[in-house]
Amino acid sequence: MKLKGLRWWIIGLIALATIINYIDRSALAVMWPSIQDELGFTNYDYAIMLNVFMVAYALGQSLSGRMFDWVGTRMGYVISIAVWGASTALHAVARGLFSFSFFRATLGLSEAGNWPGAVKSNAEWFPVKERAIAQGIFNSGASIGSVIAPPLIAMLYLGFGWRITFLIVGLLGIVWVIPWLIINKTTPDKHPWLEESERQYILSGQVQAEEDAAEEKPLPMAKILSYRESWAVLVSRFFLEPIWWLFVGWMPLYLADTYGFDVKQIGLFAWVPYVGAAVGSIAGGWYAGRLMGGGASVDKARKNTITIGGAIMFLGLVATILMADTPLKFVLIVALVLFGFQFSI
């Protein structure tokens, strides 16, 4: 049996995993008003859960990269998504701050594996000239997942309640493992379903990249940190990332506390800002590419893009204070902020 365009099936499954990733992580925030009322939590408790997730996620970025190098992308993804699916489903039996925080920690640790796994799979399955478009495909899963998560979770909640909703969205990841194991049997050089012409196309397009990588020695961390450019990236992300996570983590709660929204209303409004983020991601890449195509250096193109994105974010943040007097205005302004964020990165 041969499967035409097998590499696109692989990256398509990774994009689907990314969509599930964002649905799972969004479930708690969207359903928080109901969970809070039923279990007597405070927003301080939610802040603890959110911070536990983020610390675990940061740790998981490092650990999962090593895991994928050790077990390979096929089994690395199975481990990551099985654990994050189970962690999401187990929210259904959580009763207090400790149990919720524990499951948020295991969710963060395991969800972090999606990105190292996606990048490594891209390098295995695509020639160098196609890797940018392949990365764009699986990156789109983040925007798609963020857009569909609020209405999907709200719909499930209205039909089944918050506990069953956690079970359902958790099972999505576990079900995903089945086609992944069937289609991604092994690496391209040995895969029995890969047409020989596609195999040669993939492998021949990787030869020069592998030779170049073999000639390059990895820089030690001290050397990397000796460059001003490294600190520019670190400092800029230090100030940019909290703005993204502020809205990702707290926007549903703000809609509930400020405008009295229930879970259904959150589902109807909370997806809007992520449309702005998706458009910003595309626009930022197009703008930087246009500058470089016109002769600008990579450094100048990136600085211009970051500056414009940062200015848009600043204006949007000011507007949330001065102009967001209705729910619709608020989500549209936040869409502008997230547009600026994605434009800049």
Secondary structure, DSSP 8 states (H G I E B T S, - for coil): ---TTHHHHHHHHHHHHHHHHHHHHHHHHHHHHHHHHHHT--HHHHHHHHHHHHHHHHHHHHHHHHHHHHHHHHHHHHHHHHHHHHHHHHGGG--SHHHHHHHHHHHHHHHTTHHHHHHHHHHHHS-GGGHHHHHHHHHHHHHHHHHHHHHHHHHHHHHH-HHHHHHHHHHHHHHHHHHHHHH--S-TTT-TTS-HHHHHHHHHTTHHHHHHHHH-----HHHHTTSHHHHHHHHHHHHHHHHHHHHHHHHHHHHHHHH---HHHHHHHTTHHHHHHHHHHHHHHHHHHHHHHTT--HHHHHHHHHHHHHHHHHHHHHHHHHT--SHHHHHHHHHHHHHHHHHH-
